[in-house]
Amino acid sequence: MEGLVPVLWALLVSAGFAGGKKEPGVNLTCYQCFKETSQALCTPTVCYPTDQVCVSNVVVFLSKSKVTLSLSKRCAPRCPNTNLKYEWTLGPRILGRIIRQCCSGYLCNRAPTIREGPWALRRGVLLGAGLLRVLL
């Protein structure tokens, strides 16, 4: 019976390591949310040991009267693609923008700073719209 105790202990310890536990302070921590309209709705989440990066996708639609924002953030084992910023025109007065980013630090897929936030997106899209209008 005495020989069985160390064996059982070794099995329990190895099962704990193999289970892919989430351990604060050891694993990466990222914000996580899906198609939310505000960063405040994204919550910090401890990632699995296999996750090496935080991914952030921001989709913005800008019309004359409003801005629609959709945020999706998560942990991932690797970057699903390179960092990307893509803009397009949906109609005469509707512009769209997708911004995809990967990072690998503690809560690195945070909300943009005030300079990077929705107002900066509006300025950038409006500047692009102004240039497009001048060119047409």
Phi, psi and omega in degrees: 000323180297326180288338182283330182298310178298325179294314178297319179298316180297320178295317179295318180295314181293326177294323178296319179288324182283343185286355180066044182294151173267121182238114176302141179086343180251312182271162175297147176239128181229160169285145180225132174192168180220118178052048178265159182262356182214142176300331180299338180271356176268132185247146175296135181225132175283126184278166174286158181302332180282344179281128183246346183222159170256136181245141179226129175237127178237126176244127182235132171243129183237122173242181182300325188256343182203164176241129177248129185238136176227119182250134172227129183221147181193172171271153177206152178291331179204168178291127180291340178197178177283164175301138188216141170228119185229132178237148177207165178254127180268337182191190183300329183225027179231123178245149177234154178213136173241132176235118178245134180217147172239147176207169186224034178241171181300119180049039183286343179267047181289180173289151176297154174291172181304320179291334182262351190289195184304326179294322177294322177297317178300314180300315181295317180291319179296320177298315177298320179294320179297317178295319178298317180295319178296320181290330180274000000 
